[in-house]
Amino acid sequence: MLWMESVEHELLREVGVAVMDEMPDGSVESWPRVSVSCDYRSAIRFGDVVDIEAGVEKVGRSSVTYRFHFTHEGRAVATGRVVAVRCLLRHGGRPQAVLVPEAIIAKLSGYAFPSRSHRERVRRRCLGPRWCSRAVLARLWRSAIG
């Protein structure tokens, strides 16, 4: 989950979308996750470098579904999916789903989950079962799909 969230945040920053938008009234619009899944294919070891490819599978009215592929030296390690909902967060209140603005939809459309060669690539180093640290952040490749 930590790696998928980290890569999701990198993707949002790359397209110029704030992870947390502070509103004039003090409320915040953010992206809480409502569903996370990861299917493991093979093991990695302490110190292994893992490539994480991420893309936008679907943009709904208030949600974004991301897909992730994890590889180590070209070998499939895991696949994952995260669904995040754009929510208004008010102090002391419950999260309230809001529509994803058209401007954000347009920015994310360039990261539609296309062919394998046009996904965001981020390298992470596995530092053990609980702790991970950002290794070298590779160039983000933007899809030509628009």
Buried (B, 14 or more C-beta within 10 A) or exposed (E): EEBBBBBBEBBBEBBEBEBEBEEEEEBBBBBEBEEBEBEEEEEBEEEBBBBBBBBBBEBBEBBBBBBBBBBBEEEEBBBBBBBBBBBBBBEEEEBBBEEBEEEBBEBBBBBBBBEEEBBBBBEBBBEEEEEBEEBEEEEBEEBEEE
